[in-house]
Amino acid sequence: MELRELSKENIDAIKSVFLQIFSAEPWNDTWTDEQLRLYILELMGNSNPLLLGLYDDERLTGIALGRIKHWYTGAEYWIDEFGILPEYQKKGTGSDFMRKIKEFLSDRDIKKITLLTDRTFPAFRFYKKNGFYEKDEQVFMVYEGGTHT
Ligand SMILES: CC(C)(COP(=O)(O)OP(=O)(O)OC[C@H]1O[C@@H](n2cnc3c(N)ncnc32)[C@H](O)[C@@H]1OP(=O)(O)O)[C@@H](O)C(=O)NCCC(=O)NCCS
């Protein structure tokens, strides 16, 4: 398995892998082709995008889509989307990918990775197993409009 940087040339492969991962349990997301194309282009259009792929020969099997954010404590990799093709899951592939990402970042002097996930989903245990911890003092907040309080 090999880590490679992804670019606009890989958009069709990214879309296909993304759909196979997130249309399945437990996420069951429903994307139209156009919504997904716009979302991925958006991720690529950030000022410091970093999109990484895990390849089994020429087959894209895992994706990490995010960007490098600069902060006073140093740069960090913010991951918006991370996943492994269903048929490669639960075989250590995700952990191998994460290990390769940490090496890639470390070579560029980036030691921190941040992301959001759902506490009730298997990914939560996966991240904990791979050295991530939960920041108790922080909370994810949303305003959805409609209530004028
Ligand atoms: C979460 C995900 C990336 C894990 O990748 P993976 O290749 O399946 O993970 P690994 O085989 O390296 O598993 C490592 C550990 O993660 C945990 N884990 C992974 N999948 C799990 C599952 N379905 N149920 C319970 N624990 C799981 C286990 O603790 C496992 O360790 P173990 O094998 O010693 O029990 C992958 O399942 C995936 O892409 N899921 C769908 C997309 C997703 O949820 N992405 C994260 C969004 S934030």
The ligand as a Gaussian input file, in Angstrom:
#p B3LYP/6-31G(d) Opt

LIG

0 1
 C      -13.283000       4.000000      10.483000
 C      -12.397000       3.353000       9.404000
 C      -11.583000       4.439000       8.740000
 C      -11.474000       2.348000      10.086000
 O      -10.647000       1.746000       9.111000
 P      -10.344000       0.166000       9.174000
 O       -9.402000      -0.165000       8.100000
 O      -11.657000      -0.515000       9.182000
 O       -9.678000       0.065000      10.621000
 P       -8.579000      -0.976000      11.182000
 O       -8.818000      -2.315000      10.577000
 O       -7.236000      -0.360000      11.044000
 O       -9.045000      -1.022000      12.699000
 C       -8.303000      -0.541000      13.794000
 C       -9.201000      -0.457000      15.024000
 O      -10.315000       0.405000      14.813000
 C      -11.486000      -0.100000      15.479000
 N      -12.512000      -0.418000      14.471000
 C      -12.407000      -0.262000      13.141000
 N      -13.570000      -0.603000      12.543000
 C      -14.410000      -0.992000      13.511000
 C      -15.754000      -1.447000      13.513000
 N      -16.480000      -1.563000      12.392000
 N      -16.305000      -1.757000      14.686000
 C      -15.592000      -1.628000      15.826000
 N      -14.320000      -1.191000      15.889000
 C      -13.734000      -0.874000      14.745000
 C      -11.050000      -1.337000      16.198000
 O      -10.719000      -0.955000      17.516000
 C       -9.814000      -1.791000      15.428000
 O       -8.905000      -2.457000      16.224000
 P       -8.938000      -4.073000      16.365000
 O       -8.857000      -4.592000      14.961000
 O       -7.743000      -4.357000      17.189000
 O      -10.241000      -4.368000      17.022000
 C      -13.230000       2.595000       8.356000
 O      -13.998000       1.620000       9.017000
 C      -14.150000       3.467000       7.537000
 O      -13.737000       4.004000       6.521000
 N      -15.426000       3.609000       7.967000
 C      -16.415000       4.345000       7.229000
 C      -16.092000       5.814000       7.127000
 C      -15.870000       6.457000       8.461000
 O      -16.569000       6.194000       9.435000
 N      -14.895000       7.366000       8.467000
 C      -14.603000       8.202000       9.593000
 C      -15.466000       9.410000       9.515000
 S      -15.008000      10.622000      10.703000

